[in-house]
Amino acid sequence: MTASFTFDVLSTLDGYGSYGPAGDWGGYWGKHGPEFLEHRLAQYSQPQRMVLGANTYREFVEMLGPLDEAGELDPINTAMVNLPTTVISSTLEGPLDWPNAVVASGNAVDVVARLKEDSPVPLRSHGSLSMNRALMAAGLVDRVQVTLFPVVSGQTGTDPIFAGAADFDLELLESRTLDGSIQELIYRPTLH
């Protein structure tokens, strides 16, 4: 049985995955509420394996701080950090400063193809934009989960999510509104 792979990304309405140093939005662009936080915690509390690119791994470690103090993280990040994780990198070496994480070197397409065949649990990748664009182009992404926040960050937005991606048709599988303004859209991508 092949494990499913979800590319999970947070986005502004204009398609940015983050904001630069001039942005003063705060986490989740300051728009999250209790329903969103409860939903995210439930998602990261399910059995699954995280798959991260090296840059996203480094950003998470920097953002979260020393992970030996994991008890001080918010519940969502605590759940995410404690999931089994594969970091795909040609530059990092183990052991990593992340519980339950291993480094897999090699081409991300080859590594994820093997993980899909071998993993007994679903795979989820949060962020890791360039890696996930390559995985989509290779037909390895089963679901694209975009959580759309009600902001436009045209002046401070960085990391355009789908910049340089191939063309895809998207079949809407699920949608929900959280806290009255955040949209979660889950699609099945098909190369156009």
Sine and cosine of phi, psi and omega as CSV:
sin_phi,cos_phi,sin_psi,cos_psi,sin_omega,cos_omega
0.00,0.00,0.69,-0.73,-0.02,-1.00
-1.00,-0.04,0.76,-0.65,0.04,-1.00
-0.95,0.32,0.60,-0.80,0.07,-1.00
-0.98,0.21,0.46,-0.89,0.00,-1.00
-0.82,-0.58,0.84,-0.55,0.03,-1.00
-0.93,-0.38,0.81,-0.58,0.15,-0.99
-1.00,-0.03,0.94,-0.34,-0.12,-0.99
-0.95,-0.31,0.86,-0.52,-0.07,-1.00
-0.61,-0.79,0.60,-0.80,0.10,-0.99
-0.99,-0.14,0.63,-0.78,-0.13,-0.99
-0.57,-0.82,0.46,-0.89,0.23,-0.97
-0.99,0.11,0.21,-0.98,0.03,-1.00
-0.86,0.50,-0.53,0.85,0.00,-1.00
-1.00,-0.01,0.26,0.97,0.22,-0.98
1.00,0.06,0.35,0.94,0.03,-1.00
-0.99,-0.14,0.61,-0.79,0.00,-1.00
-1.00,-0.05,-0.16,0.99,0.03,-1.00
-0.28,-0.96,-0.02,-1.00,0.03,-1.00
-0.77,-0.64,0.42,-0.91,-0.06,-1.00
-0.99,0.14,-0.07,-1.00,-0.08,-1.00
-0.87,0.49,-0.44,0.90,0.00,-1.00
-0.97,0.23,-0.27,0.96,-0.01,-1.00
-0.97,0.24,0.66,-0.75,-0.02,-1.00
-0.87,-0.50,0.53,0.85,-0.09,-1.00
-0.94,0.33,-0.65,0.76,-0.15,-0.99
1.00,0.01,0.15,-0.99,-0.03,-1.00
-0.82,0.57,0.61,-0.79,-0.03,-1.00
0.80,0.60,0.53,0.85,-0.03,-1.00
0.82,0.57,0.36,0.93,0.03,-1.00
0.94,0.34,0.25,0.97,-0.12,-0.99
-0.95,-0.33,0.05,1.00,-0.05,-1.00
-0.98,0.21,0.40,-0.92,0.06,-1.00
-0.64,-0.77,-0.08,-1.00,-0.10,-1.00
-0.89,0.45,-0.57,0.82,0.00,-1.00
-0.92,0.40,-0.70,0.72,0.04,-1.00
-0.87,0.49,-0.75,0.67,-0.04,-1.00
-0.89,0.46,-0.66,0.75,0.03,-1.00
-0.90,0.43,-0.65,0.76,0.01,-1.00
-0.90,0.43,-0.71,0.71,0.01,-1.00
-0.90,0.44,-0.66,0.75,0.03,-1.00
-0.88,0.48,-0.67,0.74,0.03,-1.00
-0.88,0.47,-0.65,0.76,0.01,-1.00
-0.90,0.44,-0.68,0.73,-0.04,-1.00
-0.99,0.13,-0.08,1.00,0.06,-1.00
-1.00,-0.02,-0.11,0.99,0.02,-1.00
-0.99,0.15,0.52,-0.85,0.09,-1.00
-0.87,0.49,0.80,-0.60,0.00,-1.00
-0.16,-0.99,0.20,-0.98,0.08,-1.00
-0.89,-0.46,0.78,-0.63,0.09,-1.00
-0.99,0.16,0.57,-0.82,0.08,-1.00
-0.77,-0.63,0.88,-0.47,-0.05,-1.00
-0.82,-0.57,0.55,-0.84,0.20,-0.98
-0.98,0.18,0.28,-0.96,-0.07,-1.00
-0.88,0.48,-0.67,0.74,-0.03,-1.00
-0.91,0.42,-0.68,0.73,0.02,-1.00
-0.91,0.41,-0.66,0.75,0.07,-1.00
-0.83,0.55,-0.75,0.66,-0.01,-1.00
-0.87,0.50,-0.67,0.74,0.02,-1.00
-0.89,0.45,-0.68,0.74,0.03,-1.00
-0.89,0.45,-0.70,0.71,0.00,-1.00
-0.88,0.48,-0.67,0.74,0.02,-1.00
-0.91,0.42,-0.70,0.71,-0.04,-1.00
-0.92,0.39,-0.66,0.75,-0.09,-1.00
-0.99,0.10,-0.33,0.94,-0.01,-1.00
0.99,0.15,-0.16,-0.99,-0.03,-1.00
-0.85,0.53,0.80,-0.59,-0.10,-1.00
-0.99,0.12,-0.02,1.00,0.11,-0.99
-0.97,0.26,-0.15,0.99,0.09,-1.00
-0.97,-0.26,0.53,0.85,-0.11,-0.99
-0.83,0.56,-0.44,0.90,0.02,-1.00
-0.90,0.44,-0.29,0.96,-0.02,-1.00
-1.00,-0.08,-0.04,1.00,0.05,-1.00
-0.97,0.26,0.38,-0.93,0.10,-0.99
-0.91,0.41,0.32,-0.95,-0.09,-1.00
-0.86,0.51,-0.59,0.81,-0.02,-1.00
-0.92,0.40,-0.75,0.66,0.00,-1.00
-0.93,0.38,-0.55,0.84,0.07,-1.00
-0.88,0.47,-0.71,0.70,0.02,-1.00
-0.89,0.45,-0.69,0.72,-0.02,-1.00
-0.90,0.43,-0.72,0.69,-0.04,-1.00
-0.88,0.47,-0.53,0.85,-0.07,-1.00
-1.00,0.05,-0.06,1.00,0.10,-1.00
-0.96,0.29,0.51,-0.86,0.16,-0.99
-0.86,0.51,0.68,-0.73,-0.12,-0.99
-0.70,-0.72,0.68,-0.73,0.16,-0.99
-0.93,-0.37,0.83,-0.56,0.06,-1.00
-0.97,-0.26,0.87,-0.50,-0.02,-1.00
-1.00,-0.05,0.87,-0.49,-0.09,-1.00
-0.38,-0.93,0.56,-0.83,0.14,-0.99
-0.98,-0.22,-0.03,1.00,-0.05,-1.00
-0.90,-0.44,-0.45,0.89,-0.02,-1.00
-0.99,0.10,0.48,-0.88,0.12,-0.99
-0.78,-0.63,0.52,-0.86,0.02,-1.00
-0.99,0.14,0.19,-0.98,-0.04,1.00
-0.97,0.23,0.48,-0.88,-0.02,-1.00
-1.00,-0.07,0.40,-0.92,0.05,-1.00
-1.00,0.09,0.89,0.46,-0.08,-1.00
-0.33,-0.94,0.86,-0.51,-0.03,-1.00
-0.87,0.50,0.60,-0.80,0.10,-1.00
0.88,0.48,0.40,0.91,-0.02,-1.00
-0.95,-0.31,0.61,-0.79,0.08,-1.00
-0.78,-0.63,0.45,-0.89,0.07,-1.00
-0.99,-0.11,0.71,-0.70,0.14,-0.99
-0.87,-0.49,0.89,-0.46,0.03,-1.00
-1.00,-0.07,0.40,-0.91,-0.02,-1.00
0.84,-0.54,-0.06,-1.00,0.00,-1.00
-0.94,0.34,0.75,-0.66,-0.05,-1.00
-0.85,0.53,-0.61,0.79,0.00,-1.00
-0.88,0.47,-0.70,0.72,0.01,-1.00
-0.93,0.38,-0.69,0.73,-0.02,-1.00
-0.89,0.46,-0.73,0.69,-0.04,-1.00
-0.94,0.35,-0.58,0.81,0.07,-1.00
-0.86,0.51,-0.67,0.74,0.05,-1.00
-0.92,0.39,-0.69,0.73,0.02,-1.00
-0.87,0.49,-0.65,0.76,0.01,-1.00
-0.88,0.47,-0.58,0.81,0.01,-1.00
-0.97,0.25,-0.56,0.83,-0.15,-0.99
-0.99,-0.15,-0.40,0.92,-0.14,-0.99
-0.97,0.25,0.75,-0.66,0.07,-1.00
-0.99,0.14,-0.09,1.00,-0.01,-1.00
-0.80,-0.60,0.35,-0.94,0.06,-1.00
-0.87,0.49,0.40,-0.92,0.03,-1.00
-0.95,-0.31,0.62,-0.79,0.02,-1.00
-0.66,-0.75,0.71,-0.70,0.07,-1.00
-0.84,-0.55,0.85,-0.52,0.03,-1.00
-0.98,-0.20,0.83,-0.56,-0.03,-1.00
0.97,0.24,-0.75,-0.66,0.01,-1.00
0.75,0.67,0.83,0.56,-0.20,-0.98
-0.86,0.50,-0.80,0.60,-0.06,-1.00
-0.91,0.42,-0.63,0.78,0.04,-1.00
-0.88,0.48,-0.71,0.70,-0.05,-1.00
-0.94,0.33,-0.51,0.86,0.11,-0.99
-0.90,0.44,-0.65,0.76,0.04,-1.00
-0.92,0.40,-0.64,0.77,0.03,-1.00
-0.91,0.41,-0.60,0.80,0.07,-1.00
-0.89,0.45,-0.71,0.70,-0.02,-1.00
-0.88,0.47,-0.50,0.87,0.01,-1.00
-1.00,0.07,-0.01,1.00,0.03,-1.00
0.98,0.22,0.36,0.93,-0.05,-1.00
-0.99,-0.12,-0.16,0.99,0.00,-1.00
-1.00,-0.06,0.87,-0.50,-0.01,-1.00
-1.00,0.05,-0.52,0.85,-0.05,-1.00
-0.62,-0.79,0.70,-0.72,0.14,-0.99
-0.94,-0.34,0.90,-0.43,0.00,-1.00
-0.96,-0.27,0.95,-0.32,0.01,-1.00
-0.95,-0.30,0.86,-0.52,0.11,-0.99
-0.98,-0.21,0.92,-0.39,-0.16,-0.99
-0.99,-0.16,0.89,-0.46,0.00,-1.00
-1.00,-0.05,0.55,-0.83,-0.09,-1.00
-0.98,0.18,0.90,0.43,0.04,-1.00
-0.58,-0.81,0.43,-0.90,0.18,-0.98
-0.88,-0.47,0.81,-0.58,-0.03,-1.00
-0.88,-0.48,0.75,0.66,-0.05,-1.00
-0.85,0.53,-0.51,0.86,-0.01,-1.00
-1.00,0.04,-0.55,0.83,-0.13,-0.99
-0.89,-0.45,-0.06,1.00,-0.05,-1.00
-0.91,0.41,0.65,-0.76,0.09,-1.00
-0.75,-0.66,0.22,-0.98,0.04,-1.00
0.85,0.52,0.92,0.38,0.09,-1.00
-0.87,0.50,0.83,-0.55,-0.19,-0.98
-0.87,0.49,-0.74,0.67,-0.11,-0.99
-0.94,-0.33,0.29,0.96,0.04,-1.00
-0.87,0.49,0.80,-0.60,0.03,-1.00
0.99,0.16,0.00,1.00,0.00,-1.00
-0.95,0.31,0.34,-0.94,0.13,-0.99
-0.92,0.38,0.11,-0.99,0.06,-1.00
-1.00,0.05,0.70,-0.71,-0.04,-1.00
-0.72,-0.69,0.60,-0.80,0.27,-0.96
-1.00,0.00,0.61,-0.79,-0.03,-1.00
-0.85,-0.53,0.80,-0.60,0.08,-1.00
-0.99,-0.17,0.87,-0.50,-0.01,-1.00
-0.95,0.31,0.86,-0.51,0.00,-1.00
-0.99,-0.14,-0.63,0.78,-0.04,-1.00
-0.50,-0.87,0.47,-0.89,0.15,-0.99
-0.49,-0.87,0.52,-0.85,0.06,-1.00
-0.44,-0.90,0.44,-0.90,0.10,-1.00
-0.95,-0.31,0.75,-0.66,-0.01,-1.00
-0.89,-0.46,0.71,-0.70,0.01,-1.00
0.82,0.57,0.46,0.89,0.10,-1.00
0.97,0.23,-0.10,0.99,-0.07,-1.00
-0.55,-0.84,-0.23,0.97,-0.02,-1.00
-0.99,-0.12,0.77,-0.64,0.00,-1.00
-0.97,-0.26,0.78,-0.63,0.16,-0.99
-0.95,-0.32,0.85,-0.53,-0.04,-1.00
-0.85,-0.52,0.80,-0.60,-0.01,-1.00
-0.88,-0.48,0.84,-0.54,-0.09,-1.00
-0.86,-0.52,0.41,-0.91,0.23,-0.97
-0.97,-0.23,0.89,-0.45,-0.01,-1.00
-1.00,0.07,0.62,-0.79,0.11,-0.99
-0.73,-0.68,0.80,-0.60,0.02,-1.00
-0.83,0.56,0.76,-0.65,-0.06,-1.00
-0.99,0.12,0.00,0.00,0.00,0.00
